[in-house]
Amino acid sequence: MHISEGVLSAPALVTGALLAAGGVAAGLKKMDYERIPEVAVLSSAFFVASLIHVPIGPSSVHLVLNGLLGVLLGWMAFPAILVALALHAVLFQFGGLTSLGVNTVIMAAPAVTAYYLFNRPIRRGGHLLSTLAGFGSGAAGIALGAVLVAVALVSTGEEFTGVARLVLAAHLPVMVIEGIVTGFCVIFLKKVKPEVLEVGK
């Protein structure tokens, strides 16, 4: 879901930067010192999961784990994802520094949405409900991210409409894979360390 440098228009880049700045500020405000190691570990998990990617025009397909970050971190997913994406841009030229704000919003906004939709069912539900909610958070994180990529591309110009459709179609199998991975992770964490799901408590 990394959008490369030089693809988006200036208004899209500025809008993305402003939204990312707001999200990061909200995440930092909610982060206390005790959560910093957890945020760092999850940021590194996101960093590694996103390394293996398949380029698709000006974007790419890869595992993201933003749904998992969302249900575990809430708004703190914004700074965690920003740091990982900045390292991607500097070390591997994935995405870019000018598109860093847009890429952060594309991956972190769905993470926060997954938190509000699925954190409570995961925490309070039984085994089946928690598994389904975990799957839903992973799949929703990818689906919403793909939609945001498509919106960013189309807002830049109609010539990207075909690429936007390709990005949406290419992420359908990733949604399923990410949902399964996130579902297993959620059930494992609920059994061995359920307190990590108590975001903001």
mmCIF file of the C-alpha atoms, coordinates in Angstrom:
data_MODEL
# 
_entry.id   MODEL 
# 
loop_
_atom_site.group_PDB 
_atom_site.id 
_atom_site.type_symbol 
_atom_site.label_atom_id 
_atom_site.label_alt_id 
_atom_site.label_comp_id 
_atom_site.label_asym_id 
_atom_site.label_entity_id 
_atom_site.label_seq_id 
_atom_site.pdbx_PDB_ins_code 
_atom_site.Cartn_x 
_atom_site.Cartn_y 
_atom_site.Cartn_z 
_atom_site.occupancy 
_atom_site.B_iso_or_equiv 
_atom_site.pdbx_formal_charge 
_atom_site.auth_seq_id 
_atom_site.auth_comp_id 
_atom_site.auth_asym_id 
_atom_site.auth_atom_id 
_atom_site.pdbx_PDB_model_num 
ATOM 1   C CA . MET A 1 1   ? 0.000   0.000   0.000   1.00 0.00 ? 1   MET A CA 1 
ATOM 2   C CA . HIS A 1 2   ? 2.997   2.296   -0.261  1.00 0.00 ? 2   HIS A CA 1 
ATOM 3   C CA . ILE A 1 3   ? 2.358   5.082   -2.754  1.00 0.00 ? 3   ILE A CA 1 
ATOM 4   C CA . SER A 1 4   ? 5.588   6.073   -4.464  1.00 0.00 ? 4   SER A CA 1 
ATOM 5   C CA . GLU A 1 5   ? 7.181   9.512   -4.660  1.00 0.00 ? 5   GLU A CA 1 
ATOM 6   C CA . GLY A 1 6   ? 6.065   11.829  -7.453  1.00 0.00 ? 6   GLY A CA 1 
ATOM 7   C CA . VAL A 1 7   ? 2.669   10.182  -8.006  1.00 0.00 ? 7   VAL A CA 1 
ATOM 8   C CA . LEU A 1 8   ? 0.207   12.241  -5.971  1.00 0.00 ? 8   LEU A CA 1 
ATOM 9   C CA . SER A 1 9   ? -0.780  15.860  -6.505  1.00 0.00 ? 9   SER A CA 1 
ATOM 10  C CA . ALA A 1 10  ? 0.274   18.597  -4.072  1.00 0.00 ? 10  ALA A CA 1 
ATOM 11  C CA . PRO A 1 11  ? -3.227  18.951  -2.530  1.00 0.00 ? 11  PRO A CA 1 
ATOM 12  C CA . ALA A 1 12  ? -3.351  15.203  -1.824  1.00 0.00 ? 12  ALA A CA 1 
ATOM 13  C CA . LEU A 1 13  ? 0.114   15.287  -0.241  1.00 0.00 ? 13  LEU A CA 1 
ATOM 14  C CA . VAL A 1 14  ? -0.712  18.312  1.927   1.00 0.00 ? 14  VAL A CA 1 
ATOM 15  C CA . THR A 1 15  ? -4.035  16.824  3.031   1.00 0.00 ? 15  THR A CA 1 
ATOM 16  C CA . GLY A 1 16  ? -2.340  13.554  3.919   1.00 0.00 ? 16  GLY A CA 1 
ATOM 17  C CA . ALA A 1 17  ? 0.404   15.322  5.869   1.00 0.00 ? 17  ALA A CA 1 
ATOM 18  C CA . LEU A 1 18  ? -2.112  17.352  7.883   1.00 0.00 ? 18  LEU A CA 1 
ATOM 19  C CA . LEU A 1 19  ? -4.278  14.329  8.683   1.00 0.00 ? 19  LEU A CA 1 
ATOM 20  C CA . ALA A 1 20  ? -1.226  12.289  9.637   1.00 0.00 ? 20  ALA A CA 1 
ATOM 21  C CA . ALA A 1 21  ? 0.046   15.062  11.905  1.00 0.00 ? 21  ALA A CA 1 
ATOM 22  C CA . GLY A 1 22  ? -3.315  15.160  13.679  1.00 0.00 ? 22  GLY A CA 1 
ATOM 23  C CA . GLY A 1 23  ? -3.417  11.399  14.087  1.00 0.00 ? 23  GLY A CA 1 
ATOM 24  C CA . VAL A 1 24  ? 0.154   11.204  15.380  1.00 0.00 ? 24  VAL A CA 1 
ATOM 25  C CA . ALA A 1 25  ? -0.538  14.015  17.862  1.00 0.00 ? 25  ALA A CA 1 
ATOM 26  C CA . ALA A 1 26  ? -3.615  12.151  19.143  1.00 0.00 ? 26  ALA A CA 1 
ATOM 27  C CA . GLY A 1 27  ? -1.612  8.930   19.414  1.00 0.00 ? 27  GLY A CA 1 
ATOM 28  C CA . LEU A 1 28  ? 1.257   10.551  21.300  1.00 0.00 ? 28  LEU A CA 1 
ATOM 29  C CA . LYS A 1 29  ? -1.207  12.184  23.693  1.00 0.00 ? 29  LYS A CA 1 
ATOM 30  C CA . LYS A 1 30  ? -2.658  8.772   24.576  1.00 0.00 ? 30  LYS A CA 1 
ATOM 31  C CA . MET A 1 31  ? 0.733   7.065   24.894  1.00 0.00 ? 31  MET A CA 1 
ATOM 32  C CA . ASP A 1 32  ? 2.241   6.764   28.371  1.00 0.00 ? 32  ASP A CA 1 
ATOM 33  C CA . TYR A 1 33  ? 5.765   5.626   29.190  1.00 0.00 ? 33  TYR A CA 1 
ATOM 34  C CA . GLU A 1 34  ? 4.662   2.080   30.039  1.00 0.00 ? 34  GLU A CA 1 
ATOM 35  C CA . ARG A 1 35  ? 3.239   1.543   26.542  1.00 0.00 ? 35  ARG A CA 1 
ATOM 36  C CA . ILE A 1 36  ? 6.342   2.723   24.638  1.00 0.00 ? 36  ILE A CA 1 
ATOM 37  C CA . PRO A 1 37  ? 8.006   -0.753  24.495  1.00 0.00 ? 37  PRO A CA 1 
ATOM 38  C CA . GLU A 1 38  ? 4.762   -2.327  23.249  1.00 0.00 ? 38  GLU A CA 1 
ATOM 39  C CA . VAL A 1 39  ? 4.336   0.369   20.598  1.00 0.00 ? 39  VAL A CA 1 
ATOM 40  C CA . ALA A 1 40  ? 7.957   -0.123  19.510  1.00 0.00 ? 40  ALA A CA 1 
ATOM 41  C CA . VAL A 1 41  ? 7.568   -3.916  19.194  1.00 0.00 ? 41  VAL A CA 1 
ATOM 42  C CA . LEU A 1 42  ? 4.372   -3.583  17.163  1.00 0.00 ? 42  LEU A CA 1 
ATOM 43  C CA . SER A 1 43  ? 5.959   -0.912  14.983  1.00 0.00 ? 43  SER A CA 1 
ATOM 44  C CA . SER A 1 44  ? 8.805   -3.313  14.221  1.00 0.00 ? 44  SER A CA 1 
ATOM 45  C CA . ALA A 1 45  ? 6.300   -6.107  13.448  1.00 0.00 ? 45  ALA A CA 1 
ATOM 46  C CA . PHE A 1 46  ? 4.576   -3.785  10.991  1.00 0.00 ? 46  PHE A CA 1 
ATOM 47  C CA . PHE A 1 47  ? 7.974   -2.847  9.527   1.00 0.00 ? 47  PHE A CA 1 
ATOM 48  C CA . VAL A 1 48  ? 8.929   -6.487  8.907   1.00 0.00 ? 48  VAL A CA 1 
ATOM 49  C CA . ALA A 1 49  ? 5.500   -7.570  7.617   1.00 0.00 ? 49  ALA A CA 1 
ATOM 50  C CA . SER A 1 50  ? 5.518   -4.770  5.045   1.00 0.00 ? 50  SER A CA 1 
ATOM 51  C CA . LEU A 1 51  ? 9.006   -5.527  3.710   1.00 0.00 ? 51  LEU A CA 1 
ATOM 52  C CA . ILE A 1 52  ? 7.897   -8.295  1.347   1.00 0.00 ? 52  ILE A CA 1 
ATOM 53  C CA . HIS A 1 53  ? 5.784   -6.501  -1.234  1.00 0.00 ? 53  HIS A CA 1 
ATOM 54  C CA . VAL A 1 54  ? 4.666   -6.900  -4.835  1.00 0.00 ? 54  VAL A CA 1 
ATOM 55  C CA . PRO A 1 55  ? 4.681   -3.640  -6.853  1.00 0.00 ? 55  PRO A CA 1 
ATOM 56  C CA . ILE A 1 56  ? 1.434   -2.718  -8.644  1.00 0.00 ? 56  ILE A CA 1 
ATOM 57  C CA . GLY A 1 57  ? 1.928   0.457   -10.651 1.00 0.00 ? 57  GLY A CA 1 
ATOM 58  C CA . PRO A 1 58  ? 2.483   3.363   -8.250  1.00 0.00 ? 58  PRO A CA 1 
ATOM 59  C CA . SER A 1 59  ? 1.491   1.224   -5.233  1.00 0.00 ? 59  SER A CA 1 
ATOM 60  C CA . SER A 1 60  ? 2.231   -2.268  -3.881  1.00 0.00 ? 60  SER A CA 1 
ATOM 61  C CA . VAL A 1 61  ? 0.590   -5.294  -2.250  1.00 0.00 ? 61  VAL A CA 1 
ATOM 62  C CA . HIS A 1 62  ? 1.909   -6.763  1.002   1.00 0.00 ? 62  HIS A CA 1 
ATOM 63  C CA . LEU A 1 63  ? 0.884   -7.814  4.493   1.00 0.00 ? 63  LEU A CA 1 
ATOM 64  C CA . VAL A 1 64  ? 0.249   -4.788  6.695   1.00 0.00 ? 64  VAL A CA 1 
ATOM 65  C CA . LEU A 1 65  ? -1.031  -5.980  10.111  1.00 0.00 ? 65  LEU A CA 1 
ATOM 66  C CA . ASN A 1 66  ? -2.677  -2.582  10.605  1.00 0.00 ? 66  ASN A CA 1 
ATOM 67  C CA . GLY A 1 67  ? -5.863  -4.221  11.898  1.00 0.00 ? 67  GLY A CA 1 
ATOM 68  C CA . LEU A 1 68  ? -3.837  -5.983  14.586  1.00 0.00 ? 68  LEU A CA 1 
ATOM 69  C CA . LEU A 1 69  ? -2.018  -2.766  15.480  1.00 0.00 ? 69  LEU A CA 1 
ATOM 70  C CA . GLY A 1 70  ? -5.353  -1.008  15.670  1.00 0.00 ? 70  GLY A CA 1 
ATOM 71  C CA . VAL A 1 71  ? -7.009  -3.378  18.151  1.00 0.00 ? 71  VAL A CA 1 
ATOM 72  C CA . LEU A 1 72  ? -3.845  -3.423  20.291  1.00 0.00 ? 72  LEU A CA 1 
ATOM 73  C CA . LEU A 1 73  ? -2.898  0.261   20.164  1.00 0.00 ? 73  LEU A CA 1 
ATOM 74  C CA . GLY A 1 74  ? -5.887  2.379   19.147  1.00 0.00 ? 74  GLY A CA 1 
ATOM 75  C CA . TRP A 1 75  ? -4.732  5.887   18.243  1.00 0.00 ? 75  TRP A CA 1 
ATOM 76  C CA . MET A 1 76  ? -1.155  4.943   19.167  1.00 0.00 ? 76  MET A CA 1 
ATOM 77  C CA . ALA A 1 77  ? -1.065  3.058   15.855  1.00 0.00 ? 77  ALA A CA 1 
ATOM 78  C CA . PHE A 1 78  ? -0.483  6.403   14.120  1.00 0.00 ? 78  PHE A CA 1 
ATOM 79  C CA . PRO A 1 79  ? 3.006   7.081   15.582  1.00 0.00 ? 79  PRO A CA 1 
ATOM 80  C CA . ALA A 1 80  ? 3.903   3.373   15.376  1.00 0.00 ? 80  ALA A CA 1 
ATOM 81  C CA . ILE A 1 81  ? 3.081   3.223   11.664  1.00 0.00 ? 81  ILE A CA 1 
ATOM 82  C CA . LEU A 1 82  ? 4.697   6.605   10.951  1.00 0.00 ? 82  LEU A CA 1 
ATOM 83  C CA . VAL A 1 83  ? 8.051   5.456   12.363  1.00 0.00 ? 83  VAL A CA 1 
ATOM 84  C CA . ALA A 1 84  ? 7.969   2.185   10.401  1.00 0.00 ? 84  ALA A CA 1 
ATOM 85  C CA . LEU A 1 85  ? 7.041   3.932   7.141   1.00 0.00 ? 85  LEU A CA 1 
ATOM 86  C CA . ALA A 1 86  ? 9.753   6.544   7.622   1.00 0.00 ? 86  ALA A CA 1 
ATOM 87  C CA . LEU A 1 87  ? 12.317  3.757   8.001   1.00 0.00 ? 87  LEU A CA 1 
ATOM 88  C CA . HIS A 1 88  ? 10.928  2.049   4.884   1.00 0.00 ? 88  HIS A CA 1 
ATOM 89  C CA . ALA A 1 89  ? 11.349  5.256   2.911   1.00 0.00 ? 89  ALA A CA 1 
ATOM 90  C CA . VAL A 1 90  ? 14.867  6.009   4.163   1.00 0.00 ? 90  VAL A CA 1 
ATOM 91  C CA . LEU A 1 91  ? 16.322  2.495   4.164   1.00 0.00 ? 91  LEU A CA 1 
ATOM 92  C CA . PHE A 1 92  ? 14.554  0.767   1.260   1.00 0.00 ? 92  PHE A CA 1 
ATOM 93  C CA . GLN A 1 93  ? 12.934  3.557   -0.797  1.00 0.00 ? 93  GLN A CA 1 
ATOM 94  C CA . PHE A 1 94  ? 9.466   2.065   -0.259  1.00 0.00 ? 94  PHE A CA 1 
ATOM 95  C CA . GLY A 1 95  ? 6.949   4.889   -0.584  1.00 0.00 ? 95  GLY A CA 1 
ATOM 96  C CA . GLY A 1 96  ? 8.811   8.129   0.011   1.00 0.00 ? 96  GLY A CA 1 
ATOM 97  C CA . LEU A 1 97  ? 9.231   11.077  2.332   1.00 0.00 ? 97  LEU A CA 1 
ATOM 98  C CA . THR A 1 98  ? 6.905   13.388  0.412   1.00 0.00 ? 98  THR A CA 1 
ATOM 99  C CA . SER A 1 99  ? 4.167   10.737  0.440   1.00 0.00 ? 99  SER A CA 1 
ATOM 100 C CA . LEU A 1 100 ? 4.859   9.736   4.056   1.00 0.00 ? 100 LEU A CA 1 
ATOM 101 C CA . GLY A 1 101 ? 1.819   11.570  5.391   1.00 0.00 ? 101 GLY A CA 1 
ATOM 102 C CA . VAL A 1 102 ? -0.563  10.014  2.865   1.00 0.00 ? 102 VAL A CA 1 
ATOM 103 C CA . ASN A 1 103 ? 0.883   6.532   3.386   1.00 0.00 ? 103 ASN A CA 1 
ATOM 104 C CA . THR A 1 104 ? 0.565   6.929   7.150   1.00 0.00 ? 104 THR A CA 1 
ATOM 105 C CA . VAL A 1 105 ? -3.107  7.882   6.868   1.00 0.00 ? 105 VAL A CA 1 
ATOM 106 C CA . ILE A 1 106 ? -3.760  5.036   4.398   1.00 0.00 ? 106 ILE A CA 1 
ATOM 107 C CA . MET A 1 107 ? -2.532  2.465   6.917   1.00 0.00 ? 107 MET A CA 1 
ATOM 108 C CA . ALA A 1 108 ? -3.195  4.077   10.304  1.00 0.00 ? 108 ALA A CA 1 
ATOM 109 C CA . ALA A 1 109 ? -6.729  5.416   9.784   1.00 0.00 ? 109 ALA A CA 1 
ATOM 110 C CA . PRO A 1 110 ? -8.052  1.881   9.078   1.00 0.00 ? 110 PRO A CA 1 
ATOM 111 C CA . ALA A 1 111 ? -6.153  0.693   12.159  1.00 0.00 ? 111 ALA A CA 1 
ATOM 112 C CA . VAL A 1 112 ? -7.991  3.170   14.383  1.00 0.00 ? 112 VAL A CA 1 
ATOM 113 C CA . THR A 1 113 ? -11.277 2.247   12.699  1.00 0.00 ? 113 THR A CA 1 
ATOM 114 C CA . ALA A 1 114 ? -10.596 -1.437  13.431  1.00 0.00 ? 114 ALA A CA 1 
ATOM 115 C CA . TYR A 1 115 ? -10.019 -0.527  17.084  1.00 0.00 ? 115 TYR A CA 1 
ATOM 116 C CA . TYR A 1 116 ? -13.404 1.150   17.428  1.00 0.00 ? 116 TYR A CA 1 
ATOM 117 C CA . LEU A 1 117 ? -15.205 -1.629  15.555  1.00 0.00 ? 117 LEU A CA 1 
ATOM 118 C CA . PHE A 1 118 ? -13.545 -4.746  16.941  1.00 0.00 ? 118 PHE A CA 1 
ATOM 119 C CA . ASN A 1 119 ? -11.643 -4.135  20.195  1.00 0.00 ? 119 ASN A CA 1 
ATOM 120 C CA . ARG A 1 120 ? -14.673 -4.540  22.458  1.00 0.00 ? 120 ARG A CA 1 
ATOM 121 C CA . PRO A 1 121 ? -15.963 -7.757  20.809  1.00 0.00 ? 121 PRO A CA 1 
ATOM 122 C CA . ILE A 1 122 ? -12.441 -9.189  21.004  1.00 0.00 ? 122 ILE A CA 1 
ATOM 123 C CA . ARG A 1 123 ? -12.088 -8.347  24.696  1.00 0.00 ? 123 ARG A CA 1 
ATOM 124 C CA . ARG A 1 124 ? -15.559 -9.329  25.850  1.00 0.00 ? 124 ARG A CA 1 
ATOM 125 C CA . GLY A 1 125 ? -16.530 -12.060 23.409  1.00 0.00 ? 125 GLY A CA 1 
ATOM 126 C CA . GLY A 1 126 ? -16.056 -15.788 23.658  1.00 0.00 ? 126 GLY A CA 1 
ATOM 127 C CA . HIS A 1 127 ? -13.607 -17.795 21.601  1.00 0.00 ? 127 HIS A CA 1 
ATOM 128 C CA . LEU A 1 128 ? -15.676 -17.766 18.397  1.00 0.00 ? 128 LEU A CA 1 
ATOM 129 C CA . LEU A 1 129 ? -16.673 -14.098 18.578  1.00 0.00 ? 129 LEU A CA 1 
ATOM 130 C CA . SER A 1 130 ? -13.109 -13.023 19.353  1.00 0.00 ? 130 SER A CA 1 
ATOM 131 C CA . THR A 1 131 ? -11.806 -15.065 16.421  1.00 0.00 ? 131 THR A CA 1 
ATOM 132 C CA . LEU A 1 132 ? -14.368 -13.582 14.040  1.00 0.00 ? 132 LEU A CA 1 
ATOM 133 C CA . ALA A 1 133 ? -13.690 -10.060 15.349  1.00 0.00 ? 133 ALA A CA 1 
ATOM 134 C CA . GLY A 1 134 ? -9.950  -10.619 14.918  1.00 0.00 ? 134 GLY A CA 1 
ATOM 135 C CA . PHE A 1 135 ? -10.520 -11.777 11.345  1.00 0.00 ? 135 PHE A CA 1 
ATOM 136 C CA . GLY A 1 136 ? -12.754 -8.774  10.752  1.00 0.00 ? 136 GLY A CA 1 
ATOM 137 C CA . SER A 1 137 ? -10.169 -6.329  12.074  1.00 0.00 ? 137 SER A CA 1 
ATOM 138 C CA . GLY A 1 138 ? -7.452  -7.717  9.808   1.00 0.00 ? 138 GLY A CA 1 
ATOM 139 C CA . ALA A 1 139 ? -9.669  -7.826  6.734   1.00 0.00 ? 139 ALA A CA 1 
ATOM 140 C CA . ALA A 1 140 ? -11.150 -4.385  7.415   1.00 0.00 ? 140 ALA A CA 1 
ATOM 141 C CA . GLY A 1 141 ? -7.698  -2.867  7.874   1.00 0.00 ? 141 GLY A CA 1 
ATOM 142 C CA . ILE A 1 142 ? -6.678  -4.031  4.396   1.00 0.00 ? 142 ILE A CA 1 
ATOM 143 C CA . ALA A 1 143 ? -10.017 -3.198  2.770   1.00 0.00 ? 143 ALA A CA 1 
ATOM 144 C CA . LEU A 1 144 ? -10.178 0.347   4.127   1.00 0.00 ? 144 LEU A CA 1 
ATOM 145 C CA . GLY A 1 145 ? -6.513  0.905   3.319   1.00 0.00 ? 145 GLY A CA 1 
ATOM 146 C CA . ALA A 1 146 ? -7.049  -0.212  -0.291  1.00 0.00 ? 146 ALA A CA 1 
ATOM 147 C CA . VAL A 1 147 ? -10.028 2.132   -0.576  1.00 0.00 ? 147 VAL A CA 1 
ATOM 148 C CA . LEU A 1 148 ? -7.922  5.034   0.722   1.00 0.00 ? 148 LEU A CA 1 
ATOM 149 C CA . VAL A 1 149 ? -5.162  4.220   -1.787  1.00 0.00 ? 149 VAL A CA 1 
ATOM 150 C CA . ALA A 1 150 ? -7.739  4.271   -4.570  1.00 0.00 ? 150 ALA A CA 1 
ATOM 151 C CA . VAL A 1 151 ? -9.193  7.573   -3.332  1.00 0.00 ? 151 VAL A CA 1 
ATOM 152 C CA . ALA A 1 152 ? -5.722  9.159   -3.157  1.00 0.00 ? 152 ALA A CA 1 
ATOM 153 C CA . LEU A 1 153 ? -4.893  8.021   -6.685  1.00 0.00 ? 153 LEU A CA 1 
ATOM 154 C CA . VAL A 1 154 ? -8.212  9.079   -8.224  1.00 0.00 ? 154 VAL A CA 1 
ATOM 155 C CA . SER A 1 155 ? -8.065  12.460  -6.464  1.00 0.00 ? 155 SER A CA 1 
ATOM 156 C CA . THR A 1 156 ? -4.779  13.089  -8.261  1.00 0.00 ? 156 THR A CA 1 
ATOM 157 C CA . GLY A 1 157 ? -6.144  12.436  -11.741 1.00 0.00 ? 157 GLY A CA 1 
ATOM 158 C CA . GLU A 1 158 ? -8.582  10.359  -13.756 1.00 0.00 ? 158 GLU A CA 1 
ATOM 159 C CA . GLU A 1 159 ? -5.674  8.610   -15.464 1.00 0.00 ? 159 GLU A CA 1 
ATOM 160 C CA . PHE A 1 160 ? -5.151  6.650   -12.208 1.00 0.00 ? 160 PHE A CA 1 
ATOM 161 C CA . THR A 1 161 ? -8.690  5.190   -12.208 1.00 0.00 ? 161 THR A CA 1 
ATOM 162 C CA . GLY A 1 162 ? -7.549  1.945   -13.818 1.00 0.00 ? 162 GLY A CA 1 
ATOM 163 C CA . VAL A 1 163 ? -4.679  1.577   -11.364 1.00 0.00 ? 163 VAL A CA 1 
ATOM 164 C CA . ALA A 1 164 ? -7.034  2.294   -8.461  1.00 0.00 ? 164 ALA A CA 1 
ATOM 165 C CA . ARG A 1 165 ? -9.319  -0.534  -9.583  1.00 0.00 ? 165 ARG A CA 1 
ATOM 166 C CA . LEU A 1 166 ? -6.335  -2.859  -9.926  1.00 0.00 ? 166 LEU A CA 1 
ATOM 167 C CA . VAL A 1 167 ? -5.178  -1.989  -6.397  1.00 0.00 ? 167 VAL A CA 1 
ATOM 168 C CA . LEU A 1 168 ? -8.633  -2.768  -4.984  1.00 0.00 ? 168 LEU A CA 1 
ATOM 169 C CA . ALA A 1 169 ? -8.824  -6.118  -6.809  1.00 0.00 ? 169 ALA A CA 1 
ATOM 170 C CA . ALA A 1 170 ? -5.275  -7.123  -5.886  1.00 0.00 ? 170 ALA A CA 1 
ATOM 171 C CA . HIS A 1 171 ? -5.946  -6.610  -2.172  1.00 0.00 ? 171 HIS A CA 1 
ATOM 172 C CA . LEU A 1 172 ? -8.913  -9.021  -2.038  1.00 0.00 ? 172 LEU A CA 1 
ATOM 173 C CA . PRO A 1 173 ? -6.756  -12.122 -1.345  1.00 0.00 ? 173 PRO A CA 1 
ATOM 174 C CA . VAL A 1 174 ? -4.593  -10.077 1.043   1.00 0.00 ? 174 VAL A CA 1 
ATOM 175 C CA . MET A 1 175 ? -7.746  -9.252  3.033   1.00 0.00 ? 175 MET A CA 1 
ATOM 176 C CA . VAL A 1 176 ? -8.396  -12.952 3.635   1.00 0.00 ? 176 VAL A CA 1 
ATOM 177 C CA . ILE A 1 177 ? -4.791  -13.760 4.538   1.00 0.00 ? 177 ILE A CA 1 
ATOM 178 C CA . GLU A 1 178 ? -4.502  -10.768 6.849   1.00 0.00 ? 178 GLU A CA 1 
ATOM 179 C CA . GLY A 1 179 ? -7.813  -11.633 8.500   1.00 0.00 ? 179 GLY A CA 1 
ATOM 180 C CA . ILE A 1 180 ? -6.674  -15.185 9.237   1.00 0.00 ? 180 ILE A CA 1 
ATOM 181 C CA . VAL A 1 181 ? -3.293  -14.051 10.594  1.00 0.00 ? 181 VAL A CA 1 
ATOM 182 C CA . THR A 1 182 ? -4.898  -11.376 12.776  1.00 0.00 ? 182 THR A CA 1 
ATOM 183 C CA . GLY A 1 183 ? -7.546  -13.793 14.058  1.00 0.00 ? 183 GLY A CA 1 
ATOM 184 C CA . PHE A 1 184 ? -4.893  -16.275 15.193  1.00 0.00 ? 184 PHE A CA 1 
ATOM 185 C CA . CYS A 1 185 ? -2.810  -13.506 16.797  1.00 0.00 ? 185 CYS A CA 1 
ATOM 186 C CA . VAL A 1 186 ? -5.813  -12.140 18.695  1.00 0.00 ? 186 VAL A CA 1 
ATOM 187 C CA . ILE A 1 187 ? -6.788  -15.538 20.108  1.00 0.00 ? 187 ILE A CA 1 
ATOM 188 C CA . PHE A 1 188 ? -3.192  -16.253 21.119  1.00 0.00 ? 188 PHE A CA 1 
ATOM 189 C CA . LEU A 1 189 ? -2.844  -12.893 22.869  1.00 0.00 ? 189 LEU A CA 1 
ATOM 190 C CA . LYS A 1 190 ? -6.215  -13.252 24.581  1.00 0.00 ? 190 LYS A CA 1 
ATOM 191 C CA . LYS A 1 191 ? -5.058  -16.555 26.072  1.00 0.00 ? 191 LYS A CA 1 
ATOM 192 C CA . VAL A 1 192 ? -1.516  -15.644 27.123  1.00 0.00 ? 192 VAL A CA 1 
ATOM 193 C CA . LYS A 1 193 ? -1.619  -11.865 27.707  1.00 0.00 ? 193 LYS A CA 1 
ATOM 194 C CA . PRO A 1 194 ? -5.174  -10.488 27.596  1.00 0.00 ? 194 PRO A CA 1 
ATOM 195 C CA . GLU A 1 195 ? -4.177  -7.203  29.240  1.00 0.00 ? 195 GLU A CA 1 
ATOM 196 C CA . VAL A 1 196 ? -2.568  -5.988  25.999  1.00 0.00 ? 196 VAL A CA 1 
ATOM 197 C CA . LEU A 1 197 ? -6.074  -5.726  24.546  1.00 0.00 ? 197 LEU A CA 1 
ATOM 198 C CA . GLU A 1 198 ? -7.137  -3.274  27.253  1.00 0.00 ? 198 GLU A CA 1 
ATOM 199 C CA . VAL A 1 199 ? -6.294  -0.179  25.208  1.00 0.00 ? 199 VAL A CA 1 
ATOM 200 C CA . GLY A 1 200 ? -6.979  3.051   27.047  1.00 0.00 ? 200 GLY A CA 1 
ATOM 201 C CA . LYS A 1 201 ? -8.032  1.279   30.231  1.00 0.00 ? 201 LYS A CA 1 
# 
